[in-house]
Amino acid sequence: MGLRLFVSIIKDNIYGSWRTRAGVTTTARLLSVDWHKSTVGARGGGMGSTVVSYDYRVGGQSFTGLRITLFKQSGDFYRPLSAAWRAGRPVRIFVDPEDPRFAVIDREFAWWPIVVAVPFSLTFVAIGLLIGWLIFPRSKNLSRRTKTMHETKVEHLPE
């Protein structure tokens, strides 16, 4: 479970970075930039995410993209993207040359997903191993117990 959690957190990010490793860029026209606030905690403090839509052309074909970033929080991009959208400025995007349907605005690597995912997932692995160690008897002890049970003579006490 811990390994699955780790892989699920970072696999798409690493794969997206690999897909855009050639550094192929083009310009895109922002169609919309929205802020989606999500409430966290009982006090109503909140975080949010930026949601965008942009169109771009590669090889004479038109595409629509939604990805902002691979590794960073999308909320960090709201101000610069909304300013570009209001001013009508195009933005630079990175495109997968093999499959131009995959595009992202920011592909810069960030360590935080790995720094968070590794200890978190290793904790699950450790807990799983501990539970397994406590619940399931070790094979040496099991064979010794079985052997002892068969060798023990049961004596009946006189009534």
C-alpha positions as CSV (number, residue, x, y, z in Angstrom):
1,M,0.0,0.0,0.0
2,G,2.8,2.4,0.9
3,L,4.6,1.8,-2.4
4,R,1.4,2.2,-4.3
5,L,0.7,5.5,-2.6
6,F,4.2,6.8,-3.4
7,V,3.9,5.8,-7.0
8,S,0.4,7.2,-7.4
9,I,1.6,10.6,-6.0
10,I,4.6,11.1,-8.3
11,K,4.2,8.9,-11.4
12,D,2.1,11.3,-13.4
13,N,4.4,14.2,-12.6
14,I,7.6,12.3,-13.5
15,Y,6.0,10.9,-16.6
16,G,4.8,14.4,-17.7
17,S,8.3,15.7,-17.1
18,W,9.7,12.9,-19.3
19,R,7.1,13.6,-22.0
20,T,8.1,17.2,-22.3
21,R,11.9,16.7,-21.8
22,A,12.7,17.8,-25.3
23,G,11.7,21.3,-24.4
24,V,9.4,21.8,-27.4
25,T,7.4,24.9,-26.8
26,T,4.7,26.9,-28.5
27,T,2.5,29.8,-27.5
28,A,-1.1,29.4,-26.2
29,R,-4.0,31.7,-25.9
30,L,-5.7,31.6,-22.5
31,L,-9.4,30.9,-22.8
32,S,-10.2,31.1,-19.1
33,V,-8.5,31.5,-15.8
34,D,-10.5,30.7,-12.6
35,W,-9.8,30.4,-8.9
36,H,-11.4,27.5,-7.1
37,K,-11.3,27.9,-3.4
38,S,-11.4,24.9,-1.2
39,T,-12.1,25.2,2.5
40,V,-9.8,23.4,4.8
41,G,-10.3,22.9,8.5
42,A,-13.1,24.0,10.9
43,R,-12.0,27.6,11.0
44,G,-12.7,28.2,7.4
45,G,-9.1,28.8,6.4
46,G,-8.8,27.9,2.8
47,M,-6.5,27.1,0.0
48,G,-7.3,27.1,-3.7
49,S,-6.3,26.0,-7.1
50,T,-6.1,27.7,-10.4
51,V,-8.1,26.2,-13.3
52,V,-7.2,27.2,-16.8
53,S,-8.1,26.4,-20.3
54,Y,-5.9,27.4,-23.3
55,D,-5.8,26.6,-27.0
56,Y,-2.7,26.1,-29.1
57,R,-1.6,24.9,-32.5
58,V,1.0,22.3,-33.3
59,G,1.7,21.1,-36.9
60,G,-1.4,22.8,-38.2
61,Q,-3.7,21.1,-35.7
62,S,-5.6,22.9,-32.9
63,F,-5.6,21.6,-29.3
64,T,-7.0,22.6,-26.0
65,G,-5.0,22.3,-22.8
66,L,-5.9,22.3,-19.1
67,R,-2.6,21.4,-17.4
68,I,-0.8,24.2,-15.5
69,T,2.1,22.5,-13.7
70,L,3.6,19.1,-13.0
71,F,5.1,19.5,-9.6
72,K,4.0,22.8,-8.0
73,Q,0.7,24.0,-6.5
74,S,-1.5,25.4,-9.2
75,G,-2.7,28.1,-6.8
76,D,0.7,29.8,-7.2
77,F,-0.1,30.5,-10.9
78,Y,-3.4,32.4,-10.5
79,R,-2.0,35.9,-10.4
80,P,0.4,35.7,-13.4
81,L,-2.0,33.7,-15.5
82,S,-5.0,35.9,-14.7
83,A,-2.9,39.0,-15.5
84,A,-1.9,37.5,-18.9
85,W,-5.5,36.5,-19.6
86,R,-6.8,40.0,-18.9
87,A,-4.1,41.6,-21.0
88,G,-4.6,39.1,-23.8
89,R,-1.0,38.0,-23.7
90,P,-0.1,34.5,-24.9
91,V,1.7,32.1,-22.6
92,R,4.5,29.7,-23.4
93,I,3.6,26.0,-23.0
94,F,5.7,22.8,-23.2
95,V,4.3,20.2,-25.6
96,D,5.0,16.5,-26.0
97,P,6.4,16.2,-29.5
98,E,5.2,12.6,-29.9
99,D,1.7,13.5,-28.7
100,P,0.9,17.2,-28.9
101,R,-2.4,16.7,-27.0
102,F,-0.2,16.7,-23.8
103,A,0.9,20.2,-22.9
104,V,1.8,22.0,-19.7
105,I,2.5,25.6,-18.8
106,D,5.2,24.9,-16.2
107,R,7.3,21.8,-16.2
108,E,9.9,22.9,-13.7
109,F,10.9,20.2,-11.2
110,A,10.1,20.6,-7.5
111,W,11.2,18.3,-4.8
112,W,8.2,18.7,-2.5
113,P,6.1,15.8,-3.9
114,I,9.0,13.4,-3.3
115,V,9.9,14.9,0.1
116,V,6.3,14.5,1.2
117,A,5.5,11.2,-0.6
118,V,8.6,9.2,0.5
119,P,8.2,9.5,4.3
120,F,4.4,9.3,4.1
121,S,4.5,6.1,2.0
122,L,7.4,4.5,4.0
123,T,5.3,5.1,7.2
124,F,2.5,3.0,5.6
125,V,5.1,0.3,4.6
126,A,6.5,0.2,8.2
127,I,3.1,0.0,9.7
128,G,2.1,-2.8,7.4
129,L,5.3,-4.8,8.1
130,L,4.8,-4.3,11.9
131,I,1.2,-5.5,11.7
132,G,2.3,-8.5,9.7
133,W,5.2,-9.3,12.1
134,L,2.8,-9.1,15.1
135,I,-0.1,-11.0,13.6
136,F,1.5,-13.8,11.6
137,P,3.7,-16.2,13.5
138,R,7.2,-16.7,12.2
139,S,7.8,-20.1,10.6
140,K,10.5,-21.2,13.1
141,N,8.3,-20.7,16.0
142,L,5.3,-22.3,14.3
143,S,7.2,-25.5,13.5
144,R,8.7,-25.6,17.0
145,R,5.2,-25.2,18.6
146,T,3.7,-27.9,16.4
147,K,6.5,-30.3,17.2
148,T,6.2,-29.7,20.9
149,M,2.5,-30.2,20.8
150,H,2.9,-33.6,19.2
151,E,5.6,-34.8,21.6
152,T,3.8,-33.7,24.7
153,K,2.0,-36.5,26.5
154,V,-1.2,-35.6,28.2
155,E,-1.4,-37.0,31.6
156,H,-4.8,-37.4,33.3
157,L,-5.0,-36.5,36.9
158,P,-6.6,-39.1,39.2
159,E,-10.1,-38.2,40.3
